[in-house]
Amino acid sequence: MEPHINAIAPGASSRTGVVAPLLPLTSNRVCAASTLALAQEIGSQTESFLARFARLKSRVLAKRPILRDILRKRGGETLLEYASKYVDVNLNPPILQRQSECLSVIREASNERYGHDVAESVVAQLEKYYFVSTADHVGPITHPFFVNANLLTALGIRERCNPALQSIIVLACANVSLNNSSFPRGLLFHTCKEGTLRQERLSFLPSNCHSCSVYNFRPYTSAEIRKVEKRLTGLKKEGSVTVPVADRLQSIIHEIYDRPEILACRSYRDQAARTNRALWKRLFEASNVQMPQLLYLDQEDIVVRLLTRYHLDQDTVINHILFDPAYERYVNEYFDGIFGSFSQEDATGTYLFWALPKGAKINQQLWRRGGELITADGSFRVTLNSDALRAAMLSGELIPSLLLTFITICFYYGLKCLGGFNQVNYLTLMKNAYIKMNVDLGNYRSIEVCARAQTKEICDGLTLAFLGYDGGRVALASGLDLILYGNNGSFDTLLRQGKEMTLEEALNPLMPEIYRISYDEKEREADLLSVTEKDINQLTSLDRKVKPCITLPDT
């Protein structure tokens, strides 16, 4: 997930507009002819690559029509121009009538985690700027994708210069396994040894819990902090980490992760949220820049509070989705097959909730069978009535699915949710399905609220923070990298990057990855699979725009 972008030597532009490598100078006619032939060959290869990239991009966007529309309308905007519009939200009367319920729950959760003053500032912000990010997974804010998503949001907030905008409010996904590629178990940072970029990991949680969900996982302990410190000492002794970097890391662990109030937390997700707030404040310490504060709440927790308080015993469309047999056929007809929902034919996803029975470590699928939700093997079942669902949700045995989460916060309450290139597609498809279901059922107020829901804002996958290493090579920076290697010019470099790079330029290097996600193995074309992120960066001259805001020392 970390692109290596190599700088290319300056040279004359070909007629395709792409910078070609410098050719040797010579007065020999034979050599000159050879040089001309080589130049023609390079030009031909460049044009061939650009044709393949254009075809790759066309195939990706055919599968991602929402992404195609976003690029067509806003692809030429700089990242800063794009992010400054995150705060533009629909606050129409139907959404406002429901907003107070959503905000009361967010106030409660914020107060429990961060205290009264923060909770009040969060609600005051959301009353005017009714948007959050749903891009992140719960875990330390070190992975480049989540760091960049929040940096972009922060720049958008700073651009507005509005005192009411004090926080980046993230409803993070806690129902993610600890072995997720975003490494929710611990800290990520980079070192450079003999010109090679190395990713180092410091894990707070043991390796035998990889398949467990963060949602219900216990807090890390002081004994596990000691193990992290021992690992760090080992990296220092073997020369993988310099003494100054190791000492800085030791200080961060002691001052942020080893505090008594953090060790006293009742869950890992609570620890992650509280420590992320403290870690975020240090990202640009060397630049002496004041950033909006980063506040994590758990999206599943917010949904559980909303469901148990307002929907299990009241006549709402969500109540009917949960309990009314007449709604089941519409849920099956319109949501089956959408990413993040479920597929009964393929036996993927789950029906509205995931099950995590007492004593189990791994989430289990649930399927609706009559008046119950049942696992495939029948070992766990919940009766579809308000008392049973309330008890199972409050005990942690039922976890709201992605579909139920967005039905609740986005389609029912109208909250604008920033996400990634996947989210803009599946969330829009879910929205269309929700509207179709309510059209068939004649729920016109539900249609009016959902029709105003904003589902097409990207923040994840758009990269601003790069690190330099090995005399000119570039890769994505982690959150810890920004703290460990930052200088007083790091923030200014990041800001310039946001003012120069366009939305389309930032998404182009992701096209090979999105292609693989979008097409089954048998559908993929070999020549398109050969298009790499590195090629795209070089042959579209993007690597010339990328400026690292930090540089790693070599060891």
BELCORCOR-V958281 format. One record per backbone hydrogen bond with DSSP energy under -1.0 kcal/mol. NH is the residue of the N-H (numbers start at 0). CO is the residue of the C=O. Records with the same first field share a line. If there is no record, write none. Layout:
# BELCORCOR-V958281
NH->CO + CO
This chain:
# BELCORCOR-V958281
4->473
13->17
16->13
19->11
31->27
32->28
33->29
34->30
35->31
36->32
37->33
38->34
39->35
40->36
41->37
42->38
43->39
44->40
45->41
46->42
47->43
48->44
49->45
50->46
51->47
52->48
53->49
54->50
55->51
56->52
57->53
58->54
59->55
60->56
61->57
62->58
63->59
67->63
68->64
69->65
70->66
71->67
72->68
73->69
74->70
76->73
78->500
79->497
81->77
82->78
83->79
84->81
85->82
87->84
95->91
96->92
97->94
98->94
101->97
102->98
103->99
104->100
105->101
106->102
107->103
108->104
109->105
110->106
111->107
112->108
113->109
114->110
118->114
119->115
120->116
121->117
122->118
123->119
124->120
125->121
126->122
128->124
130->128
131->415
132->168
133->417
137->172
141->139
146->142
147->143
148->144
149->145
150->146
151->147
152->148
153->149
154->150
155->151
156->152
157->153
158->154
164->161
165->163
167->292
169->294
170->132
171->169 + 296
172->135
175->173
177->211
178->209
179->176
182->179
185->182
186->201
188->199
190->197
192->195
195->192
197->190
199->188
201->186
203->184
208->205
209->206
211->208
213->175
214->173
216->213
224->220
225->221
226->222
227->223
228->224
229->225
230->226
231->227
232->228
233->229
234->230
235->231
236->232
237->233
239->234
240->234
245->241
246->242
247->243
248->244
249->245
250->246
251->247
252->248
253->249
254->250
255->251
257->252
262->258
263->259
264->261
267->216
270->266
271->267
272->268
273->269
274->270
275->271
276->272
277->273
278->274
279->275
280->276
281->278
282->279
284->281
287->284
288->283
292->165
294->167
296->169
298->171
301->297
302->298
303->299
304->300
305->301
306->302
307->303
308->304
309->305
310->306
311->306
315->313
319->315
320->316
321->317
322->318
323->319
326->323
330->326
331->327
332->328
333->329
334->330
336->341
337->334
340->337
342->347
346->342
347->342
349->340
350->365
351->349
352->350
353->398
354->363
355->396
359->356
363->354
366->373
368->371
372->381
373->366
374->379
377->374
381->372
383->370
384->382
388->384
389->385
390->386
391->387
392->388
393->389
394->390
396->391
397->391
398->353
400->351
404->400
405->401
406->402
407->403
408->404
409->405
410->405
411->406
412->407
414->408
415->129
417->131
418->456
423->419
425->421
426->422
428->424
429->425
430->426
431->427
432->428
433->429
434->430
435->431
436->432
437->433
438->434
439->435
440->436
442->437
443->441
446->442
447->443
448->444
449->445
450->446
452->449
458->418
459->418
466->474
467->549
468->472
471->468
472->468
473->4
474->466
476->464
478->141
481->477
482->478
483->479
484->480
489->486
492->488
493->489
494->490
495->491
496->492
497->493
498->494
499->495
500->496
502->76
503->74
505->501
506->502
507->503
509->506
510->507
513->509
514->510
515->511
516->512
517->513
518->514
522->519
528->524
529->525
530->527
535->531
536->532
537->533
538->534
539->535
540->537
542->536
544->541
545->541
548->465
549->465
551->467
554->191
